Amino acid sequence: MGGHHAASGAAAWVAVTSTTPIALGWYPVSDVGILTGALVCAGAALLPDADHHAGTIAQSLPPVSHWAARLIAALSGGHRGGTHSLLGVAVFTAIAWAAGHLTVTTQEFGEVLVGPGILAVLLVSFALRALRITRTGTAWSWVASLLLAASIAVYAPEEWFWMPFCVGLGTLVHLIGDMLTTNGVPLLWPVRFRSPRWVRRYRVLPFDDVWRAGGNIAVPLLGDAGSWREWLVMTPVSVYAVVGMTWAAVGLLT
């Protein structure tokens, strides 16, 4: 579910970038980076579902976002197609990397990273909507995202160095989440390795559940999307993300 994808993205960012005792600290960033990156990563964790006509991204700026979702779905082979593959993760990460080269030089603030700022506005807005911090159909998520991104882009542009990694992590976490559900994901898209006929005919477990008929790979520990098992796992994950962000906020204020 969209909110759970966003929460898992935020939790992954906290776990990887924070150096507190509750985190791994593999890719350390500042407290500002933890807070802003968690929201950006939460939004990035929604990107693979840009191919879904009813997803958070498709509903963000109608009718333009509706048209964009249809176009992405057509190019990627429909929902849970190319955007849900390792190639999709690479493409999203490359877009974030390219955005980092879009800059504007000003006399007052020097070089301003416009590309990462725009990307942050979009991703934070998606995250706020998916997490129901702001309501879909209102302008508050865009205003809040714009203020946050503008402040960072102008006063602390060095914070955006982690943008490509953040987008890559968020999209990868989305793939892992969907792989834990019944339908799985086409990891190697556009190549699809259909399961052997004997697996499909005799429903040899666990192969039939793991290697789907259409070529998707699944480890369906969470069952169907939105199941009680998903809620059971994602509730503590969401709490972890909130605790990690609060810890960073306290560190920023002290």
Secondary structure by P-SEA (a helix, b strand, c coil): caaaaaaaaaaaaaacccccccccccccccaaaaaaaaaaaaaaaaccccccccccccccccaaaaaaaaaaaaaacccccccccaaaaaaaaaaaaaaaabbbbbccccccaaaaaaaaaaaaaaaaaaacccccccaaaaaaaaaaaaaaaccccccccaaaaaaaaaaaaaaaaaaaccccccccccccccccccccccccaaaaaaccccbbbbcccccccccaaaaaaaaaaaaaaaaaaaaaaaaaac
